[in-house]
């Protein structure tokens, strides 16, 4: 049967250099059942609240709408319970959209942030303004709230089971539920299964690669916060650095982190990075493709003018330089022991998204997440907000993300990070593939961390990692989108081609979203073509100019 198509096994040996099975291609099929699915797919732990047919048309997501084909929409929740720890009611909420014209594939839409909301299951494919979705491509797509209500904020972290659901268990529980729904809806299970997301969704995908390898044929992880607790602590470390150079105070008398660096000062740093590094790839075009070489070349202390008088955007004060140097070198405790990765200096430091994550997020998202979800035991009694961020002790408090005690039997790093993230033999040996991408100007999850992960993956697999996993840096891109970057791309199609046709991606073409794009990126520089294209290259290769139209991807090669 097509739904049970076996891998075309070339060789059964394992280990570095062993031949990898080639998985067969998915086959399409019609939707056979919809409104009866609540009864047909019944499970004792699951409540289906609706199963309805939806005509082709726009689906509202936030303040925008996305076109969708005719499909069946199933909504429900599973594992309902009342917590014995905090007395709150919990369940894993979900929705699944099953297209009438099915391509034989399943896509788990891993959502971002703290989760907490069942985002419409459209199947975002990555990039700042994708031209399509997995649902439009014919995938059956599931989305979930990861086991808690968004109205709780980070306080769901008081419940140890909710922590686990958020970290890994919701994906593990919903995957068989989704495949059961597909089998009842189409008369067979999916031929091929994929999981993808960006930010925390990228972390979910990387966790699935390690924990659920038998369940997924393709993994797409964007800007993955795979060490999210460490990154959140690093955000608090950053707040402490910025507070030292803040030039204004809030109405509460606390340092105004936004005043640590003006937009003009960060634009100055971006220009100086470009001056030192832009041409390293053969063309001065506003993009630093050779990020690694740039880190060896750019020095914040000597390459940016030092203020001798007032701050006017043309220089940085010595204390400002020290603060940026500390943040980019990576959070450390008082003894100099690293807590999180370094960050690469890149032109996207001038992006609005960079600024929002660095200055607005630490006292809000990061303080709450560290206090309630990532510290064991939770630091729920401490003052919240900026007071928490500035009072967090890197010696005493940071180790709590590695701790377990009492009812909290798993540390934050245990339930959030992929276990043995560089040992992916189960994924490789069954012919599955993995694509990771990361904006090199991501302000919250470091692309240095992802590059280091990939280098360890290479070492673990004897240099054979590219046979099943590839990492694509996105120069200039902030957190999942934005910044002065070509940030519109389709990694999902490249992944499907690799999994099902054996065509490993040598590059992926990315476009700028200038004026005239469906979703405009206001940070595309005015001197770029509004639809500039560039090849995104698999690490450690770099897009190098070979001659021709400087706005076209065809003028570059991955070298």
Secondary structure as GFF3:
##gff-version 3
##sequence-region A 1 559
A	DSSP	three_ten_helix	2	4	.	.	.	ID=ss1
A	DSSP	beta_strand	29	30	.	.	.	ID=ss2
A	DSSP	alpha_helix	37	40	.	.	.	ID=ss3
A	DSSP	beta_strand	46	54	.	.	.	ID=ss4
A	DSSP	beta_strand	57	61	.	.	.	ID=ss5
A	DSSP	beta_strand	64	68	.	.	.	ID=ss6
A	DSSP	beta_strand	71	82	.	.	.	ID=ss7
A	DSSP	beta_strand	89	99	.	.	.	ID=ss8
A	DSSP	beta_strand	101	102	.	.	.	ID=ss9
A	DSSP	beta_strand	105	109	.	.	.	ID=ss10
A	DSSP	alpha_helix	134	137	.	.	.	ID=ss11
A	DSSP	beta_strand	140	144	.	.	.	ID=ss12
A	DSSP	three_ten_helix	150	158	.	.	.	ID=ss13
A	DSSP	alpha_helix	160	164	.	.	.	ID=ss14
A	DSSP	pi_helix	165	169	.	.	.	ID=ss15
A	DSSP	alpha_helix	170	186	.	.	.	ID=ss16
A	DSSP	beta_strand	192	198	.	.	.	ID=ss17
A	DSSP	alpha_helix	200	211	.	.	.	ID=ss18
A	DSSP	three_ten_helix	213	215	.	.	.	ID=ss19
A	DSSP	beta_strand	218	222	.	.	.	ID=ss20
A	DSSP	alpha_helix	228	245	.	.	.	ID=ss21
A	DSSP	three_ten_helix	257	260	.	.	.	ID=ss22
A	DSSP	alpha_helix	263	277	.	.	.	ID=ss23
A	DSSP	three_ten_helix	278	281	.	.	.	ID=ss24
A	DSSP	alpha_helix	291	297	.	.	.	ID=ss25
A	DSSP	alpha_helix	300	303	.	.	.	ID=ss26
A	DSSP	alpha_helix	318	329	.	.	.	ID=ss27
A	DSSP	three_ten_helix	347	350	.	.	.	ID=ss28
A	DSSP	alpha_helix	352	355	.	.	.	ID=ss29
A	DSSP	pi_helix	356	360	.	.	.	ID=ss30
A	DSSP	pi_helix	362	366	.	.	.	ID=ss31
A	DSSP	alpha_helix	367	369	.	.	.	ID=ss32
A	DSSP	pi_helix	370	374	.	.	.	ID=ss33
A	DSSP	alpha_helix	385	391	.	.	.	ID=ss34
A	DSSP	three_ten_helix	398	402	.	.	.	ID=ss35
A	DSSP	alpha_helix	412	416	.	.	.	ID=ss36
A	DSSP	alpha_helix	425	429	.	.	.	ID=ss37
A	DSSP	beta_strand	433	439	.	.	.	ID=ss38
A	DSSP	alpha_helix	447	460	.	.	.	ID=ss39
A	DSSP	three_ten_helix	465	467	.	.	.	ID=ss40
A	DSSP	beta_strand	469	474	.	.	.	ID=ss41
A	DSSP	alpha_helix	491	501	.	.	.	ID=ss42
A	DSSP	beta_strand	507	511	.	.	.	ID=ss43
A	DSSP	beta_strand	533	537	.	.	.	ID=ss44
A	DSSP	beta_strand	543	545	.	.	.	ID=ss45
A	DSSP	three_ten_helix	553	555	.	.	.	ID=ss46
A	DSSP	beta_strand	556	558	.	.	.	ID=ss47
###
